[in-house]
Structure formats: C-alpha cells, structure tokens
C-alpha cells in the first residue's frame, strides 16, 4: 500500500533545508573558483571552498535523513528547485544577473514538482 503521509511539515522542511544548503554550497563553490590557482595548492584551502565542502557535508547528512523518511521518487523531484535557488542566490550574493528565462523556467519546474507531489498523494 502506498503511503501518502510523506509531505509532513518536518519532511518538507528537511527537503527545503537540504536544497537551500546545496544551493548555497554551489554559490560558495563559484566564489571559491575565482580564488583557486591549480599551481598553488594553498589556494585550495580558501574559506569559501572549505565552507562549501562543510555545507555539502551537512546537506548530505540531511539528505540521508530525508531518504530514510521519503521515497527517492517523491523527494528527488524537489531537486528541481535548485535550478531556481542557485541563480537567485548567485544574484543576491555574487551579484550575477537573474534573467527572466530562469524565472520562467522556475515556474515550469514548480509546476512539475506540484504534479509530482500531487501524484504522490493519490
């Protein structure tokens, strides 16, 4: 029998927190990439890179917690939110332009997530 109680507030909070951390990690990786010089190993110890790796470690533990509660087929579609969160955070933190195409694509992705969530409740 298919469980329909996956979308509890704690589960949704865990999924969204994980995605926010992964998105923040991506922005930090981008920031760190401007400071890394391959021929200078000490540049690999930059604060943004170490912070991104730490954030990814926490996000991985949270994702394992999510997967212990929610089937992958239900949780994974939420990863699509990262395609909107990463550019939004890049605009806020790195001052990268946020194009209207990204916002439109985000609306489409949100529609897909809603359809997936609706199917999981049936």
N, C-alpha and C positions, 0 to 999 in steps of 0.2 A: 504494500500500500504506500502511495506517495505521501510523504509528509508535506504539509502546507504551512507549517509554522516557522519557516526559515527566516522570514522577514520580520523578526522581532527587533525592537529598538537596539538592544545590545549588539546583535549581529550586524545590523545596518551601520551602527556607529563604528564597529570594528572594521568593516569593509571600507567605509569612507576614510577612517583614520589611516588605514594602510595605504590607500590610494593617495591621500594627501602627502604622507611621508615619502612615498615613492616619487611623486611629482616634485616635491621639494628636493629630494636627492638628485633628480635629473638636473634641476636648475643649478645645484651646487656642483655637479659634475661639469656642467658647461662653464661655470665660473672658474673652476679649478683648471680646466683645459687651457685657459689663457695664461696660466702661470707655470705649466709643466714644460720643461725642456728635456727631451729624451737623453741628451748627452750629459745632463746634470741630475744625477739620482736624488739629490737632496730636495729638488723641486717637487718630487713625488710625495713629500711629507707636508704639503701645504695644508693649512687649516681647512679650506673648503673641501679638499679631497678627503681628508680624514673625517670631517663632519658628514660628508655624503656617504661614506662607507659605514659609519656608525648608524646613520639614519636607515640605510638599507638593511643593516643587521636587525634593527628593531622592527622594521617593516616586515622582514622575513619571518620573524617570530610571530608577529601579529597575523600574518597571512596563514601560517600553520594553524593558529588558533581558529581563524575563520574556517579553514578547510576541515577542522575537526567538528565543526558545527553545521556547515552548509555544503551541499554537493558542489563540486567544481563547476558543473554545468550551470548551476544557479549563480555562483559567486563570480565566475570569471567574466561574464559579460560586463560587469561593473568596471572592469579594467578599461573599457572604452572611455570612461570619464577622464582618464589620464590624458587623452588626446585633447581635452579641453582644459584640464587643470594645468598641465605643463606650460602651454602657451600663455595662459592667464598669469601664472606665477612668474614666467620669464618677462612678461610685460611689467609686472609690479616690481620685481626685484632687479632684473637686468636691463630694464627699460627697452626691451625689444618691442617692435611694433606688433600689435594684435590685429590681424587682418579680419575683415568681415567674413571671409571664406572659412576661417577657423571657427567663428561663432556659428555660422550656418551649419558647418559640419558637426559642431557640438550639439545642435538641435536635433540633427538626424541621429546622432549617437544616442542622445537621451531618449528618442523615440524607440530605438532598438532595445535599449535597456528596459524601458517600460513594457514593451511587448514580451521580452524575456521574463520579467518579473511577473507579469500577468499570467503567462503560461505556467510558471512555477506554482501559482496559487490555485490553478484549476485542478 
